[in-house]
């Protein structure tokens, strides 16, 4: 596993700190998206997928259609880049 650059570590750590605050469902979804993307990009596939799934679930709970679409696309992009084309295709179908 590659060592995480400090900017990525700061982004993930910042999102984790924010999650301890009183946030809207939408803001929590964005935090989990950041955490998941950083984890995926550094080879923590299972953890990253779990985090991004949580982000999409929170987006769905928010009733914000734009957020749902953005995070679903973010999840599909993460799958495409770090897992494979078949799981990404299933996500968007």
Backbone bond lengths (Angstrom), bond angles and torsions (degrees), N, CA, C in turn:
res aa  C-N    CA-C-N  psi(-1)  N-CA   C-N-CA  omega(-1)  CA-C   N-CA-C  phi
1 X - - - 1.446 - - 1.535 108.34 -
2 X 1.321 116.37 135.19 1.454 122.08 -179.97 1.525 110.44 -70.35
3 X 1.345 114.71 149.86 1.456 118.04 176.01 1.522 109.25 -73.81
4 X 1.293 115.94 137.73 1.457 121.66 -175.41 1.528 109.86 -77.94
5 X 1.357 117.60 122.76 1.468 119.95 175.89 1.531 110.45 -60.31
6 X 1.311 115.02 154.69 1.463 119.14 -174.41 1.532 112.63 -62.10
7 X 1.326 118.67 -34.14 1.471 119.90 179.53 1.525 110.84 -64.38
8 X 1.326 117.03 -41.44 1.461 120.61 178.35 1.524 110.72 -67.54
9 X 1.304 116.14 -41.65 1.465 120.31 178.38 1.529 110.22 -61.98
10 X 1.337 116.21 -42.15 1.473 119.91 179.44 1.522 111.03 -64.81
11 X 1.332 116.50 -39.80 1.474 119.77 179.30 1.530 110.15 -62.64
12 X 1.325 115.81 -47.39 1.464 119.12 -179.55 1.530 111.00 -65.40
13 X 1.323 116.26 -45.38 1.465 119.77 -179.56 1.527 111.24 -63.19
14 X 1.332 116.63 -39.27 1.460 120.40 178.00 1.520 111.73 -63.46
15 X 1.331 116.01 -42.98 1.469 119.95 178.35 1.528 110.52 -64.36
16 X 1.326 116.87 -39.88 1.472 120.14 178.14 1.525 110.94 -64.78
17 X 1.338 117.01 -38.56 1.474 119.82 177.68 1.524 110.32 -65.86
18 X 1.325 116.86 -42.45 1.465 120.31 179.69 1.522 111.73 -60.35
19 X 1.327 116.80 -35.37 1.467 120.01 -179.36 1.521 112.68 -62.96
20 X 1.331 116.84 -17.81 1.466 120.51 177.88 1.529 111.49 -82.73
21 X 1.336 115.48 -9.88 1.463 121.59 179.39 1.527 109.65 -89.02
22 X 1.300 114.88 172.58 1.465 121.05 176.11 1.527 107.62 -83.64
23 X 1.321 116.47 103.65 1.459 122.51 -175.68 1.516 111.24 -119.42
24 X 1.317 114.89 156.54 1.463 119.52 172.08 1.531 108.64 -70.83
25 X 1.301 115.73 163.28 1.462 120.59 177.40 1.522 110.19 -58.93
26 X 1.311 117.09 -40.21 1.469 121.55 179.38 1.528 111.21 -62.40
27 X 1.326 117.02 -45.14 1.459 120.23 179.73 1.525 111.59 -64.70
28 X 1.328 116.87 -38.48 1.464 120.10 175.91 1.526 110.26 -62.00
29 X 1.323 116.44 -40.64 1.465 120.35 179.30 1.526 110.71 -60.06
30 X 1.344 117.27 -45.01 1.462 120.42 178.68 1.528 111.02 -62.33
31 X 1.319 117.24 -40.62 1.465 120.04 178.66 1.530 111.13 -61.06
32 X 1.328 116.86 -46.10 1.464 119.57 179.98 1.524 111.37 -65.16
33 X 1.334 117.05 -32.99 1.461 120.32 176.50 1.529 110.17 -62.87
34 X 1.319 116.85 -46.27 1.470 120.98 178.80 1.518 110.61 -60.52
35 X 1.318 116.51 -48.51 1.464 121.04 -179.16 1.526 109.95 -59.94
36 X 1.320 116.83 -45.51 1.467 120.64 -178.85 1.508 112.84 -63.92
37 X 1.331 117.36 -43.37 1.470 120.30 -179.10 1.522 110.85 -64.81
38 X 1.322 117.31 -41.25 1.471 119.76 178.35 1.523 109.54 -64.28
39 X 1.324 117.22 -45.95 1.464 119.20 179.45 1.525 111.48 -61.12
40 X 1.329 117.81 -43.75 1.468 120.39 178.04 1.521 111.36 -61.06
41 X 1.308 116.34 -43.08 1.464 119.52 -175.45 1.525 112.61 -66.97
42 X 1.326 117.61 -16.22 1.455 120.55 178.61 1.517 113.24 -114.01
43 X 1.341 114.85 26.47 1.457 120.24 170.14 1.511 116.23 82.78
44 X 1.311 117.90 6.18 1.460 120.92 178.15 1.529 107.48 -92.22
45 X 1.333 114.81 68.79 1.463 121.58 -169.65 1.519 112.81 -61.59
46 X 1.316 117.88 -52.27 1.468 119.92 -177.56 1.525 111.59 -60.77
47 X 1.313 115.85 -45.54 1.465 120.19 179.78 1.522 110.62 -64.83
48 X 1.328 116.93 -44.94 1.457 121.11 -179.84 1.517 112.47 -61.82
49 X 1.334 116.83 -42.59 1.460 120.06 178.62 1.517 111.27 -65.84
50 X 1.320 116.78 -38.91 1.469 120.29 177.05 1.526 110.41 -62.88
51 X 1.323 116.26 -43.55 1.461 120.60 -179.65 1.527 111.29 -64.61
52 X 1.324 116.84 -42.87 1.466 119.96 -178.81 1.526 111.28 -70.53
53 X 1.319 116.71 -33.80 1.469 119.93 174.90 1.521 109.54 -62.31
54 X 1.306 115.77 -41.73 1.472 120.37 177.96 1.526 110.71 -62.15
55 X 1.331 116.61 -39.86 1.462 120.83 178.04 1.525 110.80 -61.06
56 X 1.327 117.25 -45.42 1.461 121.28 -179.48 1.530 110.13 -65.80
57 X 1.322 117.04 -40.34 1.462 119.71 178.42 1.529 111.13 -62.44
58 X 1.320 116.88 -42.56 1.468 120.14 177.73 1.525 110.96 -65.54
59 X 1.314 116.58 -38.50 1.472 119.85 177.17 1.521 110.08 -61.93
60 X 1.309 116.77 -42.05 1.465 120.24 178.00 1.525 111.08 -63.63
61 X 1.325 117.14 -36.52 1.467 121.53 178.13 1.529 112.13 -69.06
62 X 1.323 116.78 -22.84 1.462 120.72 -175.33 1.521 113.51 -75.97
63 X 1.304 117.93 -17.79 1.468 123.04 -176.71 1.526 112.23 63.91
64 X 1.321 117.47 19.86 1.465 123.36 177.50 1.528 107.24 -100.88
65 X 1.317 116.24 102.29 1.464 121.05 -174.63 1.528 112.40 -60.16
66 X 1.315 116.85 -37.68 1.471 120.07 179.64 1.526 110.58 -64.87
67 X 1.314 117.17 -44.41 1.463 121.26 178.29 1.525 110.36 -63.30
68 X 1.319 116.34 -43.48 1.469 120.20 178.09 1.523 110.33 -56.71
69 X 1.324 116.90 -46.47 1.469 120.82 -178.94 1.523 111.20 -64.82
70 X 1.319 116.68 -44.86 1.472 119.98 -178.36 1.523 111.83 -62.87
71 X 1.328 116.91 -44.81 1.460 118.33 -177.15 1.519 112.31 -76.50
72 X 1.321 117.85 -28.85 1.466 119.95 172.84 1.524 109.44 -64.36
73 X 1.332 116.85 -42.44 1.466 120.67 177.32 1.532 111.16 -66.19
74 X 1.320 116.82 -39.49 1.460 120.66 177.69 1.527 110.71 -61.37
75 X 1.330 115.50 -42.27 1.460 120.37 178.47 1.525 110.52 -64.25
76 X 1.330 116.83 -44.88 1.465 120.38 179.02 1.527 110.71 -62.32
77 X 1.334 116.87 -39.74 1.461 120.34 178.05 1.530 110.86 -64.05
78 X 1.340 116.57 -42.46 1.457 120.27 176.85 1.515 111.82 -60.51
79 X 1.328 115.98 -43.79 1.459 119.64 176.89 1.522 111.03 -60.68
80 X 1.318 116.83 -44.28 1.459 121.85 -178.50 1.521 111.26 -61.52
81 X 1.320 116.93 -45.59 1.464 120.83 -176.82 1.525 113.73 -74.70
82 X 1.336 116.87 -37.83 1.454 118.29 -168.96 1.520 115.06 -116.16
83 X 1.329 118.24 -7.45 1.473 119.69 -179.51 1.523 110.60 -121.68
84 X 1.324 117.69 -62.04 1.454 120.31 179.79 1.510 111.82 164.73
85 X 1.316 114.89 166.60 1.462 120.21 -175.47 1.521 112.67 -70.16
86 X 1.332 117.95 -36.60 1.469 119.84 -177.02 1.529 111.60 -63.29
87 X 1.348 119.47 -49.27 1.473 118.05 178.10 1.529 112.63 -62.57
88 X 1.327 117.43 -34.55 1.470 119.85 178.19 1.515 110.91 -66.08
89 X 1.325 116.69 -41.56 1.468 120.76 179.48 1.528 110.56 -63.41
90 X 1.319 117.31 -39.18 1.467 120.31 178.03 1.531 111.31 -64.89
91 X 1.314 117.36 -35.06 1.461 121.54 -178.92 1.531 111.54 -65.29
92 X 1.325 117.40 -36.83 1.455 119.80 -175.87 1.523 113.06 -94.62
93 X 1.320 117.27 -4.75 1.466 118.47 -179.72 1.508 112.62 -87.70
